[in-house]
Amino acid sequence: MSRRRTVAVVATAAAVLGGAGAAAVGLDGRSGPAAAPDRPAATAEVRRETLASSVKIDGELGYGDPVPITSTATGTITWLPPAGRVVKRGGTVLRADNRPMVLLYGVLPVYRPLAPGAEGPDVAQLERNLEALGYDGFTVDDEYTSATARVVRRWQDRLGLPETGTVDATWAVVANGAMRIAELRARVGAPATGEVLAYTPAATVVTAGVDADAAGWAAAGVKVRVTLPDGREVPGTVRHVGAKAEPKQDGGKPTVPVTIALGRSPGRLREGPVEVTYRGEERRNVLTVPVAALVALAEGGYGLEVVDAAGTRYLPVRVGLFAGGRVEVSGEGLTEGLTVGMPA
């Protein structure tokens, strides 16, 4: 899945250069087995531009790896959602002794009972959830006040829970967004305490294993293009880059897991292989010519056939980045706007 492939233009460039070497041209104008014509059949112009390569990697469209939920509810499981169901903020993740365990959005788990007098970011997280669920009459901050407790009792009454005014892990669980139930790991009638189910994000994502020695480009916020199984292309953004390199089962290079969020819905397609294209090496404000304009010189290296009013001459150049059918070139006497020969 993570095979790294550079764009085809690099291979094309190699073929062009290999072909050029078969009929090397001397700087004095003489060529290998046959003399060069006075004027090339076609020409191109030396341009100054930013040149950037594109790199493609294989990825997988899906929901990502399932994350287990460990319940601290007491009693017996009396209801579980079916696999595939999406649970949103305030929705029921399971029922124990017919009491709901509900979903809150955030990053901090419910690691302590929240009651009047508590302070901290977990309080602020709870109050943001209460506000999003439509409750008011309290201030959203990091202090759990008597006003917060009154709102929580109203919420508990609505849920059919004992109206304690305290929030704890026996009836609330936190995830960073809506969850899609991936699999059930317990059954109705089993003890409610323990690993009961696993979930994934509700939205489809792309996961890719990027070779660890070539993962420098991958960072949260980087823009990419994703080619879907049906050939459509959609924008994507790197959402998460793993901190641990995983060895490949086939003994290849270790890879780093990268998760990419899609900028548009993939439509009816929810799973399948995809291709991810990201911007690779870049050269700003450089001189470029079409790859096919390069000529292998008998003296070694490469040159360009410069065309001007006096005729043609060969100018040696150094080559740099290949991208998009063009190549970065530099050398003495090379300037923007020069006309160079192209093969017929």
Secondary structure as the mmCIF struct_conf table of DSSP 4:
data_model
#
loop_
_struct_conf.conf_type_id
_struct_conf.id
_struct_conf.beg_label_comp_id
_struct_conf.beg_label_asym_id
_struct_conf.beg_label_seq_id
_struct_conf.end_label_comp_id
_struct_conf.end_label_asym_id
_struct_conf.end_label_seq_id
STRN STRN1 ARG A 4 THR A 6
HELX_RH_AL_P HELX_RH_AL_P1 ALA A 8 GLY A 21
TURN_TY1_P TURN_TY1_P1 ALA A 22 ALA A 23
STRN STRN2 VAL A 25 VAL A 25
TURN_TY1_P TURN_TY1_P2 LEU A 27 ASP A 28
BEND BEND1 GLY A 29 GLY A 29
STRN STRN3 SER A 31 SER A 31
BEND BEND2 GLY A 32 ALA A 34
HELX_LH_PP_P HELX_LH_PP_P1 ALA A 35 PRO A 37
BEND BEND3 ASP A 38 ARG A 39
BEND BEND4 ALA A 41 ALA A 41
STRN STRN4 ALA A 42 GLU A 45
STRN STRN5 ARG A 47 GLY A 62
BEND BEND5 ASP A 65 ASP A 65
STRN STRN6 VAL A 67 SER A 71
BEND BEND6 GLY A 75 GLY A 75
STRN STRN7 THR A 76 THR A 76
STRN STRN8 ILE A 77 TRP A 79
HELX_LH_PP_P HELX_LH_PP_P2 PRO A 81 PRO A 82
TURN_TY1_P TURN_TY1_P3 ALA A 83 GLY A 84
STRN STRN9 VAL A 86 VAL A 87
TURN_TY1_P TURN_TY1_P4 ARG A 89 GLY A 90
STRN STRN10 THR A 92 ALA A 96
TURN_TY1_P TURN_TY1_P5 ASP A 97 ASN A 98
STRN STRN11 ARG A 99 TYR A 105
BEND BEND7 GLY A 106 LEU A 108
BEND BEND8 ARG A 112 ARG A 112
STRN STRN12 LEU A 114 LEU A 114
TURN_TY1_P TURN_TY1_P6 PRO A 116 GLY A 117
STRN STRN13 GLU A 119 GLU A 119
BEND BEND9 GLY A 120 GLY A 120
HELX_RH_AL_P HELX_RH_AL_P2 PRO A 121 ALA A 132
TURN_TY1_P TURN_TY1_P7 LEU A 133 GLY A 134
BEND BEND10 GLY A 137 PHE A 138
BEND BEND11 ASP A 141 ASP A 142
STRN STRN14 GLU A 143 GLU A 143
HELX_RH_AL_P HELX_RH_AL_P3 SER A 146 LEU A 159
TURN_TY1_P TURN_TY1_P8 GLY A 160 GLY A 160
BEND BEND12 GLY A 165 GLY A 165
STRN STRN15 VAL A 167 VAL A 167
TURN_TY1_P TURN_TY1_P9 ALA A 169 TRP A 171
STRN STRN16 ALA A 172 ALA A 175
BEND BEND13 ASN A 176 GLY A 177
STRN STRN17 MET A 179 LEU A 184
BEND BEND14 ALA A 186 ALA A 186
TURN_TY1_P TURN_TY1_P10 VAL A 188 GLY A 189
BEND BEND15 ALA A 190 ALA A 190
STRN STRN18 PRO A 191 PRO A 191
BEND BEND16 ALA A 192 THR A 193
STRN STRN19 GLY A 194 PRO A 201
BEND BEND17 ALA A 202 ALA A 203
STRN STRN20 VAL A 205 ASP A 211
HELX_RH_3T_P HELX_RH_3T_P1 ALA A 212 ALA A 214
TURN_TY1_P TURN_TY1_P11 GLY A 216 TRP A 217
TURN_TY1_P TURN_TY1_P12 ALA A 220 GLY A 221
STRN STRN21 LYS A 223 THR A 227
TURN_TY1_P TURN_TY1_P13 PRO A 229 ASP A 230
BEND BEND18 GLY A 231 GLY A 231
STRN STRN22 GLU A 233 VAL A 241
BEND BEND19 ALA A 243 LYS A 244
STRN STRN23 GLU A 246 GLU A 246
TURN_TY1_P TURN_TY1_P14 GLN A 249 ASP A 250
BEND BEND20 GLY A 251 GLY A 251
STRN STRN24 THR A 255 LEU A 262
BEND BEND21 GLY A 263 ARG A 264
TURN_TY1_P TURN_TY1_P15 GLY A 267 ARG A 268
BEND BEND22 GLU A 271 GLU A 271
STRN STRN25 GLY A 272 PRO A 290
HELX_RH_3T_P HELX_RH_3T_P2 VAL A 291 ALA A 293
STRN STRN26 VAL A 295 ALA A 296
STRN STRN27 LEU A 297 LEU A 297
TURN_TY1_P TURN_TY1_P16 ALA A 298 GLU A 299
BEND BEND23 GLY A 300 GLY A 301
STRN STRN28 TYR A 302 ASP A 308
TURN_TY1_P TURN_TY1_P17 ALA A 309 ALA A 310
STRN STRN29 GLY A 311 ALA A 323
TURN_TY1_P TURN_TY1_P18 GLY A 324 GLY A 325
STRN STRN30 ARG A 326 SER A 330
TURN_TY1_P TURN_TY1_P19 GLU A 332 GLY A 333
TURN_TY1_P TURN_TY1_P20 GLU A 336 GLY A 337
STRN STRN31 THR A 339 MET A 342
#
